[in-house]
Amino acid sequence: MKRHRGKIVLVLLLLALVGSFTLRDAAARAYLRLNSQKMEEFAREALVGETEADHYGPWRVSVWREKKIVEFHTWQSPATGGNERGFYYSANNTPVSFQATGYPLATDGAGWRWADPYGNYGYTERILANWFWFDAVL
């Protein structure tokens, strides 16, 4: 019985690890849907420099004023050159590659994929008008 208990605990830990990404992503999307007006106000202020925009709640924020993009980073791999996930506000209501780098987007299912010449790639999809999810592999 003790042997089985150890295996069950290991399986549960693995499921929790995998599930935590899904739960974290779902929680961020739900928060955005419930608070989109307040977050849009924050993003617009960040784009014109009216607010100090390095964090919003628990999320690190990156502002790309020239591209009119504000990124909210919900997860970053602790490994160097890891993955990043989050969502971004696009004042122009257009999807962009990670960090608004300008790499071309190709339609893929419900969203768009991008890749750079260095092996980095990612995916983005619309959440709401002006809001997009991103997943970048760096």
DSSP file with accessible surface (Angstrom, degrees, kcal/mol):
  #  RESIDUE AA STRUCTURE BP1 BP2  ACC     N-H-->O    O-->H-N    N-H-->O    O-->H-N    TCO  KAPPA ALPHA  PHI   PSI    X-CA   Y-CA   Z-CA
    1    1 A M     >        0   0  169      0, 0.0     4,-2.0     0, 0.0     5,-0.1   0.000 360.0 360.0 360.0 -38.7    0.0    0.0    0.0
    2    2 A K  H  >  +     0   0  169      1,-0.2     4,-1.8     2,-0.2     5,-0.2   0.860 360.0  55.2 -64.5 -34.8    2.9    2.4    0.8
    3    3 A R  H  > S+     0   0  205      1,-0.2     4,-1.6     2,-0.2    -1,-0.2   0.915 109.6  46.2 -62.2 -42.7    4.3    1.8   -2.7
    4    4 A H  H  > S+     0   0  110      1,-0.2     4,-2.5     2,-0.2    -2,-0.2   0.867 107.2  57.7 -68.7 -35.6    1.1    2.8   -4.3
    5    5 A R  H  X S+     0   0  143     -4,-2.0     4,-2.5     1,-0.2    -1,-0.2   0.917 105.8  50.1 -62.4 -41.8    0.7    5.9   -2.1
    6    6 A G  H  X S+     0   0   43     -4,-1.8     4,-2.2     1,-0.2    -1,-0.2   0.906 111.7  47.9 -63.3 -41.4    4.1    7.2   -3.3
    7    7 A K  H  X S+     0   0  133     -4,-1.6     4,-2.5     2,-0.2    -2,-0.2   0.904 111.1  50.9 -66.7 -39.4    3.1    6.7   -6.9
    8    8 A I  H  X S+     0   0   97     -4,-2.5     4,-2.7     2,-0.2    -2,-0.2   0.930 110.2  49.3 -64.4 -43.1   -0.3    8.4   -6.3
    9    9 A V  H  X S+     0   0   74     -4,-2.5     4,-2.6     2,-0.2    -2,-0.2   0.928 111.2  49.9 -62.5 -42.8    1.5   11.4   -4.7
   10   10 A L  H  X S+     0   0  103     -4,-2.2     4,-2.4     2,-0.2    -2,-0.2   0.939 111.7  47.5 -62.0 -46.1    3.9   11.7   -7.6
   11   11 A V  H  X S+     0   0   81     -4,-2.5     4,-2.6     1,-0.2    -1,-0.2   0.926 112.1  50.3 -61.7 -43.4    1.1   11.6  -10.2
   12   12 A L  H  X S+     0   0  103     -4,-2.7     4,-2.4     1,-0.2    -1,-0.2   0.899 109.9  50.4 -63.5 -39.7   -0.9   14.2   -8.2
   13   13 A L  H  X S+     0   0  111     -4,-2.6     4,-2.3     2,-0.2    -1,-0.2   0.918 111.2  48.4 -64.3 -42.3    2.2   16.5   -8.0
   14   14 A L  H  X S+     0   0   99     -4,-2.4     4,-2.4     2,-0.2     5,-0.3   0.919 112.3  48.6 -63.8 -43.0    2.7   16.2  -11.8
   15   15 A L  H  X S+     0   0  113     -4,-2.6     4,-3.1     1,-0.2    -2,-0.2   0.898 110.7  51.5 -63.8 -38.9   -0.9   16.9  -12.5
   16   16 A A  H  X S+     0   0   61     -4,-2.4     4,-2.0    -5,-0.2    -2,-0.2   0.908 109.9  49.7 -64.5 -40.8   -0.8   19.9  -10.1
   17   17 A L  H  X S+     0   0  104     -4,-2.3     4,-0.9     2,-0.2    -2,-0.2   0.956 116.7  40.0 -63.2 -49.8    2.3   21.3  -11.9
   18   18 A V  H >X S+     0   0   96     -4,-2.4     4,-1.1     1,-0.2     3,-0.7   0.936 117.0  50.4 -64.6 -44.5    0.7   20.9  -15.4
   19   19 A G  H 3X S+     0   0   25     -4,-3.1     4,-3.0    -5,-0.3     5,-0.2   0.797  97.3  68.7 -66.1 -26.5   -2.7   22.1  -14.1
   20   20 A S  H 3X S+     0   0   37     -4,-2.0     4,-2.8     1,-0.2    -1,-0.2   0.875  98.0  51.5 -64.0 -35.0   -1.2   25.2  -12.5
   21   21 A F  H <X S+     0   0   52     -4,-0.9     4,-2.8    -3,-0.7     5,-0.2   0.953 112.3  46.0 -63.2 -46.6   -0.4   26.7  -15.9
   22   22 A T  H  X S+     0   0   92     -4,-1.1     4,-2.7     1,-0.2    -2,-0.2   0.928 115.7  45.6 -63.0 -44.5   -3.9   26.1  -17.0
   23   23 A L  H  X S+     0   0  127     -4,-3.0     4,-2.7     2,-0.2    -1,-0.2   0.914 113.6  49.0 -65.6 -42.3   -5.4   27.5  -13.8
   24   24 A R  H  X S+     0   0   90     -4,-2.8     4,-2.3    -5,-0.2    -2,-0.2   0.927 114.0  46.3 -63.1 -44.4   -3.0   30.5  -13.8
   25   25 A D  H  X S+     0   0   22     -4,-2.8     4,-2.5    -5,-0.2    -2,-0.2   0.935 114.1  47.6 -62.7 -46.3   -3.9   31.2  -17.5
   26   26 A A  H  X S+     0   0   53     -4,-2.7     4,-2.5    -5,-0.2    -2,-0.2   0.899 111.6  50.9 -63.7 -39.6   -7.6   30.9  -16.8
   27   27 A A  H  X S+     0   0   62     -4,-2.7     4,-2.6     2,-0.2    -1,-0.2   0.917 110.6  48.5 -65.7 -41.9   -7.4   33.1  -13.7
   28   28 A A  H  X S+     0   0    3     -4,-2.3     4,-2.4     2,-0.2    -2,-0.2   0.929 113.2  47.3 -64.2 -43.4   -5.6   35.8  -15.7
   29   29 A R  H  X S+     0   0   48     -4,-2.5     4,-2.5     2,-0.2    -2,-0.2   0.911 112.8  49.1 -64.2 -41.4   -8.1   35.7  -18.5
   30   30 A A  H  X S+     0   0   46     -4,-2.5     4,-2.2     2,-0.2    -2,-0.2   0.922 110.4  50.8 -65.0 -42.5  -11.0   35.8  -16.1
   31   31 A Y  H  X S+     0   0   79     -4,-2.6     4,-1.8     1,-0.2    -2,-0.2   0.932 110.9  49.5 -59.9 -44.7   -9.5   38.7  -14.2
   32   32 A L  H  X S+     0   0    0     -4,-2.4     4,-0.6     1,-0.2     3,-0.2   0.933 109.7  50.6 -60.7 -46.1   -9.1   40.6  -17.5
   33   33 A R  H  < S+     0   0  126     -4,-2.5     3,-0.4     1,-0.2    -1,-0.2   0.887 115.3  43.0 -60.6 -37.9  -12.7   39.9  -18.6
   34   34 A L  H  < S+     0   0  146     -4,-2.2    -1,-0.2     1,-0.2    -2,-0.2   0.737 127.5  29.7 -78.6 -23.6  -14.0   41.2  -15.2
   35   35 A N  H  X S+     0   0   42     -4,-1.8     4,-2.6    -3,-0.2     5,-0.3   0.044  76.8 124.4-125.6  25.2  -11.7   44.2  -15.1
   36   36 A S  H  X S+     0   0   39     -4,-0.6     4,-2.7    -3,-0.4     5,-0.2   0.863  74.7  52.6 -61.2 -36.3  -11.1   45.1  -18.7
   37   37 A Q  H  > S+     0   0  165      2,-0.2     4,-2.0     1,-0.2    -1,-0.2   0.951 113.0  43.3 -66.0 -45.5  -12.3   48.7  -18.4
   38   38 A K  H  > S+     0   0  111      1,-0.2     4,-2.0     2,-0.2    -2,-0.2   0.908 116.4  48.3 -65.6 -39.4  -10.0   49.4  -15.5
   39   39 A M  H  X S+     0   0    0     -4,-2.6     4,-2.7     2,-0.2    -1,-0.2   0.868 108.5  53.3 -71.4 -35.4   -7.1   47.6  -17.1
   40   40 A E  H  X S+     0   0   47     -4,-2.7     4,-2.9    -5,-0.3     5,-0.2   0.912 107.9  51.4 -64.8 -39.4   -7.6   49.5  -20.4
   41   41 A E  H  X S+     0   0  118     -4,-2.0     4,-2.3    -5,-0.2    -2,-0.2   0.936 111.1  48.0 -60.9 -45.5   -7.5   52.8  -18.5
   42   42 A F  H  X S+     0   0   25     -4,-2.0     4,-2.4     2,-0.2    -2,-0.2   0.935 112.8  48.8 -59.4 -46.4   -4.2   51.7  -17.0
   43   43 A A  H  X S+     0   0    0     -4,-2.7     4,-2.3     1,-0.2    -2,-0.2   0.921 110.7  49.6 -63.3 -43.9   -2.8   50.6  -20.4
   44   44 A R  H  X S+     0   0  133     -4,-2.9     4,-1.2     1,-0.2    -1,-0.2   0.911 112.0  48.6 -62.7 -41.1   -3.8   53.8  -22.1
   45   45 A E  H  <>S+     0   0   60     -4,-2.3     5,-2.8    -5,-0.2     6,-0.7   0.895 110.3  52.0 -65.2 -38.5   -2.1   55.8  -19.3
   46   46 A A  H ><5S+     0   0    0     -4,-2.4     3,-0.9     1,-0.2    -2,-0.2   0.894 105.2  56.0 -64.7 -37.6    1.0   53.7  -19.6
   47   47 A L  H 3<5S+     0   0   26     -4,-2.3    -1,-0.2     1,-0.3    -2,-0.2   0.809 113.3  39.6 -67.9 -27.9    1.2   54.3  -23.3
   48   48 A V  T 3<5S-     0   0   97     -4,-1.2    -1,-0.3    -3,-0.2    -2,-0.2   0.347 116.8-111.2-102.6   5.6    1.2   58.1  -22.8
   49   49 A G  T < 5S+     0   0   44     -3,-0.9    -3,-0.2    -4,-0.4    -4,-0.1   0.679  78.7 128.2  78.8  19.5    3.5   58.0  -19.8
   50   50 A E      < +     0   0  141     -5,-2.8     2,-0.3    -6,-0.2    -4,-0.2   0.521  69.7  40.1 -85.9  -5.6    0.9   59.1  -17.3
   51   51 A T  S    S-     0   0   40     -6,-0.7     2,-0.7    -9,-0.1    -2,-0.1  -0.988  86.5-110.8-140.2 149.5    1.6   56.2  -14.9
   52   52 A E        -     0   0  155     -2,-0.3     3,-0.3     1,-0.1     2,-0.3  -0.728  41.3-171.7 -76.2 113.4    4.6   54.3  -13.7
   53   53 A A        +     0   0   13     -2,-0.7     3,-0.1     1,-0.2    -1,-0.1  -0.388  46.0 109.6-116.5  56.7    4.0   51.0  -15.5
   54   54 A D  S    S+     0   0   90     -2,-0.3     7,-2.4     1,-0.3     2,-0.3   0.682  87.1  20.1-100.1 -16.8    6.4   48.3  -14.4
   55   55 A H  E     -A   60   0A 100     -3,-0.3     2,-0.4     5,-0.3    -1,-0.3  -0.995  51.1-168.9-146.4 149.9    3.8   46.3  -12.4
   56   56 A Y  E >  S-A   59   0A  31      3,-2.5     3,-2.3    -2,-0.3    -3,-0.0  -0.929  73.1 -52.7-135.3 108.1    0.1   45.8  -12.3
   57   57 A G  T 3  S-     0   0   64     -2,-0.4    -1,-0.1     1,-0.3     0, 0.0  -0.370 123.9 -16.4  57.9-128.8   -0.9   43.8   -9.3
   58   58 A P  T 3  S+     0   0  112      0, 0.0     2,-0.4     0, 0.0    -1,-0.3   0.521 120.2  94.1 -82.7  -3.5    1.1   40.6   -9.4
   59   59 A W  E <  S-A   56   0A  30     -3,-2.3    -3,-2.5    16,-0.0     2,-0.2  -0.732  71.7-129.5-102.2 137.5    2.2   41.0  -13.0
   60   60 A R  E     -AB  55  73A  78     13,-1.0    13,-3.0    -2,-0.4     2,-0.4  -0.551  29.7-147.5 -73.1 142.7    5.3   42.5  -14.5
   61   61 A V  E     - B   0  72A  10     -7,-2.4     2,-0.4    11,-0.2    11,-0.2  -0.937  14.6-168.2-120.6 137.4    4.4   45.1  -17.2
   62   62 A S  E     - B   0  71A  19      9,-2.2     9,-3.2    -2,-0.4     2,-0.5  -0.990  10.1-156.0-121.2 134.0    6.3   46.0  -20.4
   63   63 A V  E     - B   0  70A  34     -2,-0.4     2,-0.6     7,-0.2     7,-0.2  -0.944  12.0-174.5-114.9 126.7    5.3   49.1  -22.4
   64   64 A W  E >>> + B   0  69A  66      5,-3.3     5,-1.9    -2,-0.5     3,-0.8  -0.788  10.5 176.3-117.0  80.4    6.1   49.4  -26.1
   65   65 A R  G >45S+     0   0  121     -2,-0.6     3,-0.8     1,-0.2    -1,-0.2   0.874  74.4  56.7 -58.9 -42.4    4.9   52.9  -26.8
   66   66 A E  G 345S+     0   0  145      1,-0.3    -1,-0.2     2,-0.1    -2,-0.0   0.822 117.0  36.4 -62.9 -27.5    6.1   53.1  -30.4
   67   67 A K  G <45S-     0   0   98     -3,-0.8    25,-0.3     2,-0.2    -1,-0.3   0.425 109.4-123.4-100.3  -4.1    3.9   50.0  -31.2
   68   68 A K  T <<5 +     0   0  105     -3,-0.8    23,-2.3    -4,-0.8    24,-0.4   0.909  64.7 137.4  60.1  47.8    1.1   51.0  -28.8
   69   69 A I  E   < -BC  64  90A   1     -5,-1.9    -5,-3.3    21,-0.2     2,-0.4  -0.970  37.4-169.8-126.2 137.2    1.4   47.7  -26.9
   70   70 A V  E     -BC  63  89A   0     19,-1.9    19,-2.7    -2,-0.4     2,-0.4  -0.983  15.1-157.8-125.7 117.3    1.3   47.0  -23.1
   71   71 A E  E     -BC  62  88A   0     -9,-3.2    -9,-2.2    -2,-0.4     2,-0.5  -0.797   7.9-160.2 -98.4 139.2    2.3   43.5  -22.0
   72   72 A F  E     -BC  61  87A   0     15,-3.5    15,-2.0    -2,-0.4     2,-0.7  -0.968  14.8-149.1-115.7 112.4    1.2   41.9  -18.7
   73   73 A H  E     +BC  60  86A   9    -13,-3.0   -13,-1.0    -2,-0.5    13,-0.3  -0.742  21.8 173.2 -89.7 112.8    3.5   39.0  -17.9
   74   74 A T  E     +     0   0A  15     11,-1.7     2,-0.3    -2,-0.7    12,-0.2   0.678  68.6  12.5 -92.5 -20.0    1.7   36.3  -16.0
   75   75 A W  E     - C   0  85A  51     10,-1.7    10,-2.6     2,-0.0     2,-0.4  -0.969  56.5-176.6-158.1 140.0    4.4   33.7  -16.0
   76   76 A Q  E     - C   0  84A 105     -2,-0.3     8,-0.2     8,-0.2    -3,-0.0  -0.993  33.1-115.4-138.3 131.8    8.1   33.5  -16.9
   77   77 A S        -     0   0   26      6,-3.0     5,-0.3    -2,-0.4     4,-0.1  -0.390  17.4-137.1 -62.4 138.0   10.3   30.3  -16.8
   78   78 A P  S    S+     0   0  128      0, 0.0    -1,-0.1     0, 0.0     2,-0.1   0.724  80.5  93.1 -70.1 -16.9   13.0   30.5  -14.2
   79   79 A A  S >  S-     0   0   59      1,-0.1     3,-1.2     2,-0.1     2,-0.2  -0.470  91.8-101.5 -76.6 145.7   15.4   29.0  -16.8
   80   80 A T  T 3  S+     0   0  152      1,-0.3    -1,-0.1    -2,-0.1     3,-0.0  -0.449 110.3  15.4 -63.8 134.6   17.5   31.4  -18.9
   81   81 A G  T 3  S+     0   0   52     -2,-0.2    -1,-0.3    -4,-0.1    -2,-0.1   0.862 101.9 142.6  69.5  34.8   15.9   31.7  -22.3
   82   82 A G    <   -     0   0   14     -3,-1.2    56,-1.5    -5,-0.3     2,-0.2   0.062  50.9 -66.7 -92.1-157.2   12.7   30.1  -21.1
   83   83 A N  E     - D   0 137A  54     54,-0.2    -6,-3.0    -3,-0.0     2,-0.4  -0.584  36.2-161.2 -94.4 156.4    9.0   30.7  -21.8
   84   84 A E  E     -CD  76 136A  12     52,-2.4    52,-3.3    -8,-0.2     2,-0.3  -0.994   7.4-175.1-135.3 143.5    6.9   33.7  -21.1
   85   85 A R  E     +CD  75 135A  47    -10,-2.6   -10,-1.7    -2,-0.4   -11,-1.7  -0.947  26.6  99.0-132.1 156.7    3.1   33.9  -20.9
   86   86 A G  E     -CD  73 134A   0     48,-1.9    48,-3.2    -2,-0.3     2,-0.3  -0.989  55.3 -87.0 164.4-157.5    0.7   36.7  -20.5
   87   87 A F  E     -CD  72 133A   0    -15,-2.0   -15,-3.5    -2,-0.3     2,-0.3  -0.924  28.5-153.7-142.6 162.6   -1.6   39.0  -22.2
   88   88 A Y  E     -CD  71 132A   2     44,-2.8    44,-2.4    -2,-0.3     2,-0.5  -0.987  15.9-127.8-142.7 154.1   -1.3   42.4  -23.9
   89   89 A Y  E     -CD  70 131A   0    -19,-2.7   -19,-1.9    -2,-0.3     2,-0.6  -0.866  20.2-164.0 -97.4 129.1   -3.3   45.5  -24.7
   90   90 A S  E >   -C   69   0A   0     40,-3.0     3,-2.2    -2,-0.5   -21,-0.2  -0.943   8.5-162.3-116.5 108.0   -3.1   46.6  -28.4
   91   91 A A  T 3  S+     0   0   33    -23,-2.3    -1,-0.1    -2,-0.6   -22,-0.1   0.819  96.3  49.7 -59.5 -28.9   -4.3   50.2  -28.8
   92   92 A N  T 3  S-     0   0   93    -24,-0.4    -1,-0.3   -25,-0.3   -23,-0.1   0.395 110.8-124.2 -88.2   0.1   -4.7   49.4  -32.6
   93   93 A N  S <  S+     0   0   60     -3,-2.2    -2,-0.1     1,-0.2    37,-0.1   0.821  70.5 125.5  59.9  33.7   -6.6   46.2  -31.9
   94   94 A T        -     0   0   69     36,-0.1    -1,-0.2    38,-0.0    -2,-0.2  -0.961  62.6-116.2-123.1 142.2   -4.1   44.2  -33.9
   95   95 A P        -     0   0   28      0, 0.0     2,-0.3     0, 0.0    10,-0.1  -0.392  34.2-172.7 -72.2 152.9   -2.1   41.1  -32.8
   96   96 A V        -     0   0   29     -2,-0.1     3,-0.1    16,-0.1    16,-0.1  -0.943  27.7 -98.6-139.2 162.4    1.7   41.4  -32.6
   97   97 A S    >   -     0   0    2      6,-0.3     3,-1.9    -2,-0.3     4,-0.2  -0.341  68.8 -60.5 -73.7 164.9    4.6   39.1  -32.0
   98   98 A F  G >  S+     0   0    7      1,-0.3     3,-1.2     2,-0.2     5,-0.2  -0.155 125.9   6.4 -50.9 136.2    6.1   39.0  -28.5
   99   99 A Q  G 3  S-     0   0   70      1,-0.2    -1,-0.3    -3,-0.1    -2,-0.1   0.717 120.0 -83.9  59.1  24.4    7.5   42.3  -27.3
  100  100 A A  G <  S+     0   0    6     -3,-1.9    -1,-0.2     1,-0.1    -2,-0.2   0.856  79.0 157.3  52.1  40.7    6.1   43.9  -30.4
  101  101 A T    <   -     0   0   65     -3,-1.2    -1,-0.1    -4,-0.2    -2,-0.1   0.655  52.9-121.7 -73.9 -16.1    9.2   42.9  -32.4
  102  102 A G        +     0   0   55      1,-0.3    -1,-0.1    -5,-0.2     3,-0.1   0.532  54.5 154.4  90.6   5.1    7.4   43.0  -35.7
  103  103 A Y        -     0   0   65     -5,-0.2    -6,-0.3     1,-0.1    -1,-0.3  -0.441  54.5 -94.7 -66.5 142.8    8.0   39.4  -36.8
  104  104 A P        -     0   0  107      0, 0.0    11,-0.5     0, 0.0     2,-0.4  -0.230  35.7-137.0 -62.0 146.3    5.3   38.3  -39.2
  105  105 A L        -     0   0   53      9,-0.1     2,-0.4   -10,-0.1     9,-0.2  -0.850  11.8-159.9-104.0 140.0    2.2   36.5  -37.9
  106  106 A A  E     -E  113   0A  61      7,-2.6     7,-2.9    -2,-0.4     5,-0.1  -0.974  30.1-106.9-118.7 133.1    0.7   33.5  -39.6
  107  107 A T  E     +E  112   0A 115     -2,-0.4     2,-0.3     5,-0.2     5,-0.3  -0.315  41.7 173.7 -58.3 135.1   -2.9   32.4  -38.9
  108  108 A D  E >   -E  111   0A  66      3,-2.9     3,-2.2     1,-0.1     2,-0.1  -0.820  55.1 -61.1-148.8 102.3   -3.1   29.3  -36.8
  109  109 A G  T 3  S-     0   0   72     -2,-0.3    -1,-0.1     1,-0.3    -2,-0.0  -0.374 121.5  -8.6  61.4-123.4   -6.4   28.1  -35.5
  110  110 A A  T 3  S+     0   0   83     -2,-0.1    16,-0.6    -3,-0.1    -1,-0.3   0.429 138.0  16.5 -85.7   0.9   -8.0   30.7  -33.3
  111  111 A G  E <  S-EF 108 125A   1     -3,-2.2    -3,-2.9    14,-0.2     2,-0.3  -0.475  83.8 -81.8-144.2-146.2   -4.9   32.9  -33.3
  112  112 A W  E     -EF 107 124A  60     12,-2.9    12,-2.4    -5,-0.3     2,-0.3  -0.984  23.2-148.8-140.4 146.9   -1.5   33.6  -34.9
  113  113 A R  E     -EF 106 123A 110     -7,-2.9    -7,-2.6    -2,-0.3     2,-0.3  -0.847  13.7-174.4-113.3 152.3    2.0   32.1  -34.7
  114  114 A W  E     - F   0 122A  14      8,-2.0     8,-2.1    -2,-0.3     2,-0.3  -0.951   4.4-173.2-139.3 159.5    5.3   33.9  -35.2
  115  115 A A  E     - F   0 121A  63    -11,-0.5     6,-0.2    -2,-0.3   -18,-0.0  -0.982  11.1-148.3-150.4 145.4    9.0   32.8  -35.3
  116  116 A D    >   -     0   0   22      4,-2.6     3,-1.3    -2,-0.3    -2,-0.0  -0.664  34.7-104.1-108.3 170.8   12.2   34.8  -35.4
  117  117 A P  T 3  S+     0   0  102      0, 0.0    -1,-0.0     0, 0.0     0, 0.0   0.572 114.1  64.8 -71.9  -3.5   15.5   33.8  -37.2
  118  118 A Y  T 3  S-     0   0  175      2,-0.1     3,-0.1     0, 0.0    -3,-0.0   0.331 120.9 -95.8-102.0   4.3   17.1   32.8  -33.8
  119  119 A G  S <  S+     0   0   57     -3,-1.3     2,-0.2     1,-0.4    18,-0.0   0.428  82.8 129.9  97.2  -2.5   14.8   29.9  -33.0
  120  120 A N        +     0   0   41     18,-0.1    -4,-2.6    16,-0.0    -1,-0.4  -0.621  29.4 164.3 -81.0 148.0   12.3   31.9  -30.7
  121  121 A Y  E     +FG 115 137A 115     16,-2.1    16,-3.5    -6,-0.2     2,-0.3  -0.962   8.8 169.5-156.1 169.1    8.7   31.4  -31.5
  122  122 A G  E     -FG 114 136A   2     -8,-2.1    -8,-2.0    -2,-0.3     2,-0.3  -0.977  23.5-120.6-170.1-178.1    5.2   32.0  -30.0
  123  123 A Y  E     -FG 113 135A  37     12,-2.3    12,-2.1    -2,-0.3     2,-0.3  -0.976  18.4-174.6-139.6 145.3    1.5   32.2  -30.3
  124  124 A T  E     +FG 112 134A   1    -12,-2.4   -12,-2.9    -2,-0.3     2,-0.3  -0.989   4.1 178.0-141.0 146.8   -1.1   34.9  -29.7
  125  125 A E  E     -FG 111 133A  40      8,-1.5     8,-3.3    -2,-0.3     2,-0.2  -0.991  34.5 -98.1-148.2 153.3   -4.9   34.9  -29.8
  126  126 A R  E     + G   0 132A 100    -16,-0.6     6,-0.3    -2,-0.3     3,-0.1  -0.482  32.1 172.2 -72.1 136.9   -7.6   37.4  -29.1
  127  127 A I  E    S-     0   0A  16      4,-2.9     2,-0.3     1,-0.6     5,-0.2   0.759  71.8 -20.0-102.7 -53.2   -9.3   37.5  -25.7
  128  128 A L  E >  S- G   0 131A  52      3,-1.3     3,-2.2   -92,-0.0    -1,-0.6  -0.882  97.7 -54.8-142.7 174.0  -11.4   40.6  -26.1
  129  129 A A  T 3  S+     0   0   64      1,-0.3     3,-0.1    -2,-0.3   -36,-0.1  -0.360 129.9   3.8 -56.0 129.6  -11.4   43.6  -28.3
  130  130 A N  T 3  S+     0   0   30      1,-0.1   -40,-3.0   -37,-0.1     2,-0.4   0.360 115.4  99.8  73.0  -2.6   -7.9   45.2  -28.0
  131  131 A W  E <   +DG  89 128A   2     -3,-2.2    -4,-2.9   -42,-0.2    -3,-1.3  -0.955  46.4 176.2-121.7 134.2   -6.7   42.3  -25.7
  132  132 A F  E     -DG  88 126A   0    -44,-2.4   -44,-2.8    -2,-0.4     2,-0.3  -0.961  24.1-131.5-135.0 148.6   -4.6   39.3  -26.7
  133  133 A W  E     -DG  87 125A   9     -8,-3.3    -8,-1.5    -2,-0.3     2,-0.3  -0.701  25.7-163.6 -91.1 148.3   -3.0   36.3  -25.0
  134  134 A F  E     -DG  86 124A   4    -48,-3.2   -48,-1.9    -2,-0.3     2,-0.4  -0.985  18.4-175.9-135.5 150.7    0.6   35.4  -25.7
  135  135 A D  E     -DG  85 123A  41    -12,-2.1   -12,-2.3    -2,-0.3     2,-0.4  -0.939  16.8-173.2-139.7 114.4    2.8   32.4  -25.2
  136  136 A A  E     -DG  84 122A   0    -52,-3.3   -52,-2.4    -2,-0.4     2,-0.6  -0.939  15.5-158.2-117.6 134.9    6.5   32.9  -26.2
  137  137 A V  E      DG  83 121A  35    -16,-3.5   -16,-2.1    -2,-0.4   -54,-0.2  -0.957 360.0 360.0-110.7 114.6    9.2   30.3  -26.3
  138  138 A L              0   0   57    -56,-1.5   -18,-0.1    -2,-0.6   -19,-0.0  -0.798 360.0 360.0-114.6 360.0   12.6   32.0  -26.0
